[in-house]
Amino acid sequence: MSHSHSHHNHNHAHHASKKALLTSFCLILTFMAVEIIGGILTNSLALLSDAGHMLSDAAALGLSLFAVIVGEKAATANKTYGYKRFEILAAFINGITLLAISLYIFWEAFQRFFNPPEVESFGMLGIAVIGLFINIAAAWVLMRGGTSENLNIRSAFLHVVGDMLGSVGAIIAGLLMLFFNWNIADPIASVLVAFLVLISGWRVAKDSVHVLMEGKPKHIDLDALKKGLLSIPSVKDIHDLHIWSITSDFPSLSCHLTVSDNSDRDRILKQVSEYLKKEFNLEHVTVQIEGEHHSHHDSCN
């Protein structure tokens, strides 16, 4: 039986994630206050509703930050993997929230098509430009925090990107209203943003459900992995093979290997561990080795 896992990379990623989330959370929260004040001063419904969007972003970032902090808690007798899976629950909640926000924007835009609001476009434009720079800064911080690997950080990143697109839409709408008095630009921009937010929300929710359902990590080719294991000298068969993720950047594998009766099992375990780490970045591995005459009933080939 072999079991290997490296904690250093995971802990370093957690620290980077926490710092990125905290910085972007402070940025978004500060600008949300600016938007609320600006919305009241310019009598702009667009800015106030965008402040509502920012509030949901702040809540999403706060939830993601909380998830990273909870995920750092050590394993217990009850939670033998620790609390890392909480990050996926946070990502799932964020994904569902993105879907709800997009549907709400669609509904608001639909109402505004029939009754375009009067907006203090110059003030709205100024605040939207500031908002764009704040969101770019927050997105950059999150991108450096490792968005591609960590689903929880990626869901927070997509919230910010959605808001960034909202700022772009508000700027375009503000310019059209300022120069052409074209108030219908506001709901048109909203529909385009809502569509992009809908796609983002769907992807995050789908990916997090895949992890919660113990699905195979996308980067792992099951057939190639089996072929590679069977090419190791003395390995005759593989069964009870399971590959899943504890959290999005923490893949795990367990399997039973049937080997020749007089083979060097320690050598085989070493080769298996090295192969899985090198080819598939699998460090959390549990392998049970059985002789050729050992019977097994539950096969998963």
N, C-alpha and C positions, 0 to 999 in steps of 0.2 A: 504494500500500500504506500503510495507516495502522495505528499501534499506540499505544494510550494506556493508562496505568495510574497510579493514585495510591497511594503507599505510606503516606502519613501516617496515614490512618484505620486501616489494617490494623495498623501498628506500635503505635498507641495502644491498639487492641483487644487486641493481644498482651500489652502491659504490664499492662493491667487484668486479663486472664485469669490471668497468672502470679501477680500479687499475690493475687487471689481464691483460686486453687488452693493457694498456699503457706499462707495464713491458715487455710483450712478443713482442710487436711492436718494442721497443728499441733493444731487443736482436736480433730479426730477421734482422732488418735494419743494425745493426752493422756487423753481420756475412755476410750479402749480400755484403757489401763493401769488406770484407776479401776474399770472394769467387771471386769477380771480379778481384781484384789484383792478387790473387793466380792463377786464370785461365789464366791471361795474362802472368804471370811469368813462369808457367809450360806449356804454350801453350796448355792447356787442354780445348777442346771444351765441354767435359762433365761438367766441373766445371762452365764454362761460361753459359751453358744452364741451369744448376742447379741454378745459380745466377738469371737467368730469372724467374725460378720457385719461388725462394725466393722473388723476386720483386713482383710477384703476391700475395705471402703470406703476404708481408708487406702491399700491397694495400688492401688485404682482411681484415687484422687486423685493418688497419687505418679506413676502411669503418665501421667495427663493432664498433670501438671506437667512431667514429662520430655518429653512430646510437644510442649508449648508452647515449651520451651527448645530442643529439636531443631529445631522449626519456624522458629526465628529465625535459624538458620544461613543464611549467604548462599548464593546459587546458585553452582554450580560448572560446569566444562566437562562433567562427567558428569551432574549433576543441575541441568538448566537452569532448573527451576522452584523450586529449593531443596528444602527438606525439609518444606514445609508439609503435604504429603499424609500425613505420619506421624501428624498429629493424627487423621485419619480412621481409620487403622489402630488407634490407641489407643481411639477411640470404638467401633470394631467389637469389639475385645477386651473392653472394658467391657460392651458389650451382651450378648456371649456369657456373660461372667461373671455378669451379672444373671440370665440364664436358668438357669445352673447353680445359683446360690444359691437361686432360687425352687424348683427341683426338689428340692434338698436339704432345704429347709424343709418342703415337702410330705411328703417321706419321714419326716422327724423327727416331724412332727405326726401322721402316720398311726400311727407306733409309740406315740406318747403317748396316743392315743385309747384304746388297749387297756391302757395302764399309766401313768396320770397320775402325774407325779413329785411327791414331797413337797418343797415349796419354803418357805423362810423368807420369807414374803410381805411382811412389813413392810420388811425390808432391801431386798428386790428392788424394792419400790414406790418407796422413796427414791432408789435409784440410777437407776431408770427415769425418774423425774421430772427428775433432773439431766441424764440423757441426752437427754431431749426438748428441754431448753433449749439444750444444746450443739449438737444437730442443727439447731434453728431458727436459731441463730447462724450455723452453717456454710452452711445453705441460703440465708440472707439475703446472706451474703458472696458466694456463687457467683451469686446472682440479679443482684447489682449488677455482677458480672463479665461479664455479657452472655450469659446462658444461651440466649436465644431465637435468636441468630444463629449461635453457635458450637456445632457438634455435639459436639465433644470436651468443652466445659464443660457442655453439657446432659447428657451421659452421666454425668459426675461428679455433677452436681446431682441427677439421678434416683437415683443410689446413696444420696446423703444423704437424699433424700425417703423412699426405701424404709426407711432406718434410722429416720427420724423417725416413720414409721407403725409401725415395730417398737416404738419407745418408747411410742407411744400404746396399741398392743396390749398391751404389757407392763404399763402402768399400769392399764388396764381389767381385765386378767387378775389383776393383783395385788390390786386392790380386791375382785373377786369371790371370790378365794381367802381374803382377809383377813376379809371379812364373812360369807361364805356357805360357806367351806371347799370351794369348787367348783373342784377342781383341773383339771377338763376345760376350763376357760376358757383355759388356756395353749395347748393345741393348736388350739382354735377361732380364737383371735387370730392364731396363726401361719399358719393356712390363708388367712385374709383378707389378711394382709400378703404372703404368697407369691404370691397371685393378682395383686396390684397390682405387685409386683416383676417378675412374668412379663410383664405388659403393657408395662411400661417397657423391659425388656430387649429385647423383640421390636421395639418401635418404634425404639430406638437402633440395633440390629443391621440392621434393614431400611433405615433412612436412610443408614447408613454404607456398606452394600453398593451402594445407589443411586449414591452419590458415586464409589465405587471402580469402578463399571461405567460411569463417565462419563455418568451420567443427567442429564437436563435439570433445572436448579433449579426447585423447585416454584412459586416466585413469578413465573416467566416464562411468559406465554401466547404460545406459538409463532405461532399464527395472527394474533394482534394485532400481534406484532412484525413479521412478514412484511408485513402490510397497511400498517403505518406506514412501513416502508422503501420499499415500492412507491409510497407517496404522495409521496415526495420527488421534486421535478421532475428529469426526465432519467433516473431509474432505471427500467429496463425489465424486469429479471428478477433473481431471486436464486437461486443454487445453491450446492452444497457448504456449506450452513449447518450449523454445529455449535455447540451451547451445552452447556457442562459446568461443573463446579466443580473447582478445584484443591484447595480445602478448603471447608468449609461456608459461610464468609463471604467467598469469593473466586471469584465466578462469572466465566467467560470465554466469549468468542464469536469465531468465525472464519467468514467467508463470502466468496463471490465475488459481485460486483454487475455486471450488464451495464447499461451506460449509453449514451446517445446519443453518436454519434461525435464531435460537435463541442462536447460539454458541458464545463463548468468542473469538472474532477475534484477540484481542491482544495476548492472550495465544497461539492461533494457529500460528500467525506470529513468535512469540518467538520460538516455537517448530520447525517450518519449518527452521528458520535461524540456530538454533543450530544443527539440523540434517544435513543440507547441509554442514555446516562448518566442523563438526566432521567426517562425512562419506566420503565426496568428496572434502574437502578443498576448498569449494566454499564460498568466502566471499563477492564477488560483486553480490548481489542477489536483484532482483526486483520482488515482488509478488503482484498480484492484487487479492483481495478476493471478491467473489460474493456470494449472497444468492442463494438458490436453484431455485428460480423463475426468476433469471436473465437469459435472453436468450443470447446465443452466437452462432455465425454463422461460425466463422473460427476456426475449430478444428484441432489440431495437435497432435493426440495421436498415 
